[in-house]
């Protein structure tokens, strides 16, 4: 059992140059383009959602005006 206790543990050594495994400028450029694309997509989505919401509000107003006009016509016919 004693011979195994004297065996030293090997220390790992780096065989790859750390400068060669970094993303560099190309990686930064790709991430920057993706960030800009996501921001533009979010901006466009918000604009489209706002447009749909405004259209719904206008439709509700028009429906309320038509209902009021129909009630006024029925009131004139009854009187």
N, C-alpha and C positions, 0 to 999 in steps of 0.2 A: 504494500500500500504506500510505502514511503517513496518509491521512485516516481509515482504519479504526482505527489505533492510538490516536487521540485521543478516540474515542467512549467515554464512561464507562459502566460497567456499572450498570444500575439496581438499587437496593436494594429488596428486597421490603418492603412495608408491610402491617401487619395492618389489615384492614378490619372484622374481627369483634371485638366486645367479648368478652374472655376470660371474663368473669363469666356470659355468656349460654350458653356451651357446656359448663359444668360440670354434672355429674349432679345436684348439689344434694341436698336432703333426700330427695326421691323415690327417687333412685338408691341412696342409703344405705339407705333403708327396704327396698327390694327385695332388695338384697344381704343385709341382716340377716335377712330372712324366709327367703331361700334357705339361708343358713347354718344357721339353726335347723331347717329342714325336713331338710336333709342329716344333721345330727346325730341327729335323731329317727329317721330311716330306718336309720342305721347301728346305733343302739341296739336297734331292733326286730329288725334282721337278726341281730345277735349273740345276742339272746334266743332267736330261733327256731332258730338253729344249735345253741345249747347244749341246747335241748329235744330236738332230734333226736338229738344225741349221747347224752344221758341215756337216751332210749328204746332206743337201740341197745345200750347197756351192760346195761340191764335185760333185754332179750331174750336177750342172750348168757348172762347169769346163769341165766335160766329154762331155756334150752336145756341148759346144763350140769347143772342140777338134774334135769331130766327124763332126761337120759342116765345120770346116776348112779343114779336110781331104777330105770330099765330094767335096768341092769347088776346092781343088787341083786336084782331080781326073778328075773333069769335065773340068778343065783348060787344063790338059794334053790331054784329048780326043779331045778338040776343036782345039788344036794347031797342 
